[in-house]
């Protein structure tokens, strides 16, 4: 009985290794800079890295030699809450990096609850974080205190075969 178990175990190790090797070709690793959304009484603000595409490579482990996008370009959206929509119709966003680069984006009044924006803060790096100041465009008064966003690198693994199958 022990001899059969040993042979079965010895035979299954190379088969298991071969299955993992073949399966790894169908896997993809994606790395992107991410930060959680910020929410106030009047709006929700979400910012993501605008470096396209996010760094995607094979399924092998992350190493220090991998190149990841961190170039200071961001995109995001501000979603006005309906209960406060009269107070935050015409907004100005001042997006700035600690190294001094800043951009202003306008969210004009209109029928839309969501305002989309882009900012290019290069040569700043997202790992340093950014600060967003939301102002009333008419009066110049702040609608909320400055909001800090700290970015962190998030690595995800997915099956390229599964993603391809689901995309059909």
C-alpha positions in Angstrom: 0.0 0.0 0.0 2.8 2.4 0.9 4.6 1.7 -2.4 1.6 2.6 -4.4 1.0 5.8 -2.5 4.6 6.9 -3.0 4.4 6.2 -6.7 1.2 8.0 -7.1 2.6 11.0 -5.2 5.8 10.9 -7.3 3.8 10.8 -10.5 1.4 13.6 -9.5 4.1 16.2 -8.7 5.3 16.6 -12.3 1.7 16.6 -13.6 0.7 19.3 -11.0 3.7 21.4 -12.0 2.8 21.0 -15.7 -0.7 22.1 -15.0 0.5 25.2 -13.1 2.9 26.1 -15.9 0.2 25.9 -18.6 -2.3 27.7 -16.5 0.1 30.6 -15.8 0.0 31.5 -19.5 -3.7 32.3 -19.1 -3.2 34.6 -16.1 -2.4 38.3 -16.1 -1.1 40.6 -13.4 -2.2 44.2 -13.4 -0.8 47.0 -11.2 -2.4 50.4 -10.8 -2.2 53.3 -8.4 -5.5 53.5 -6.4 -6.9 55.5 -3.5 -10.3 55.3 -1.7 -13.1 57.7 -2.5 -13.8 60.6 -0.2 -17.3 61.6 0.8 -18.9 64.7 2.4 -22.4 65.8 3.1 -22.6 67.4 -0.4 -20.6 65.1 -2.7 -18.5 62.0 -3.2 -15.1 62.4 -4.9 -13.2 59.6 -6.5 -9.8 59.9 -8.1 -7.8 57.2 -10.0 -4.6 57.1 -11.9 -5.0 58.2 -15.5 -1.9 56.3 -16.7 -3.2 54.1 -19.5 -2.9 51.3 -19.8 -2.2 50.1 -16.3 0.9 48.0 -16.1 0.0 44.4 -17.2 2.3 41.6 -17.4 2.3 37.8 -17.1 1.4 35.9 -13.9 4.8 35.8 -12.4 5.4 37.5 -9.1 6.0 41.2 -8.7 9.6 42.2 -8.7 11.4 45.6 -8.2 12.4 45.5 -11.9 8.7 45.8 -13.0 7.7 49.2 -14.4 4.5 50.6 -13.1 2.7 53.8 -14.1 3.1 56.6 -11.6 3.3 59.7 -13.6 1.1 62.3 -11.9 -1.8 62.1 -14.3 -5.2 61.6 -12.6 -8.8 61.4 -13.6 -11.9 61.3 -11.4 -15.4 62.2 -10.9 -17.4 64.2 -8.4 -20.9 62.9 -7.7 -23.2 65.5 -6.2 -25.6 64.2 -3.6 -29.2 65.0 -4.6 -30.2 66.2 -1.2 -27.5 69.0 -1.4 -27.7 69.6 -5.1 -28.8 73.2 -4.7 -25.8 74.1 -2.6 -23.1 72.6 -4.9 -24.3 73.4 -8.4 -21.3 75.4 -9.7 -17.9 74.0 -8.4 -14.2 74.6 -9.0 -11.7 71.9 -8.1 -8.1 72.8 -7.4 -6.0 69.6 -7.6 -2.5 70.0 -6.4 0.6 67.9 -5.7 3.0 68.5 -2.8 5.7 69.4 -5.3 3.7 72.5 -6.4 2.0 71.4 -9.6 -1.7 72.2 -9.7 -4.6 72.2 -12.1 -8.1 73.7 -11.9 -11.1 71.9 -13.2 -14.7 73.3 -13.4 -17.9 71.5 -12.6 -20.5 73.8 -14.0 -24.1 73.8 -13.0 -26.3 71.7 -15.2 -28.6 68.7 -15.1 -25.9 66.2 -14.4 -25.2 64.9 -10.9 -21.7 63.7 -11.9 -18.8 65.8 -13.0 -15.8 64.2 -14.7 -12.3 65.7 -14.7 -8.7 65.1 -15.7 -5.5 66.6 -14.2 -1.9 66.4 -15.4 0.4 67.0 -12.4 3.6 65.8 -14.0 6.4 65.5 -13.0 4.8 64.8 -9.6 4.4 61.1 -8.5 1.1 59.8 -7.2 2.8 58.0 -4.3 3.4 61.5 -2.8 -0.3 62.0 -2.7 -2.5 64.9 -3.9 -4.8 67.4 -2.3 -8.2 68.5 -3.8 -9.9 71.7 -2.7 -13.5 72.1 -3.8 -14.7 75.7 -4.1 -17.9 77.4 -5.0 -17.0 78.8 -8.4 -19.2 81.9 -7.9 -18.0 83.0 -4.5 -14.6 81.3 -4.3 -15.5 79.9 -0.8 -14.6 76.4 0.1 -17.4 73.9 0.0 -15.4 71.4 2.1 -12.0 71.3 3.8 -9.1 70.3 1.6 -9.3 66.5 0.9 -6.0 64.5 0.8 -5.7 61.4 -1.3 -2.9 58.9 -0.6 -2.3 56.5 -3.5 -1.1 53.0 -3.1 -0.1 50.4 -5.7 -2.6 47.6 -6.0 -1.7 44.4 -7.8 -4.5 42.1 -9.1 -4.3 38.8 -10.7 -6.9 37.5 -13.2 -7.4 34.7 -15.7 -7.0 36.1 -19.2 -8.9 33.1 -20.5 -11.9 33.8 -18.2 -11.8 37.5 -19.0 -11.8 36.6 -22.7 -14.7 34.2 -22.3 -16.7 36.7 -20.3 -16.0 39.4 -23.0 -17.7 37.4 -25.7 
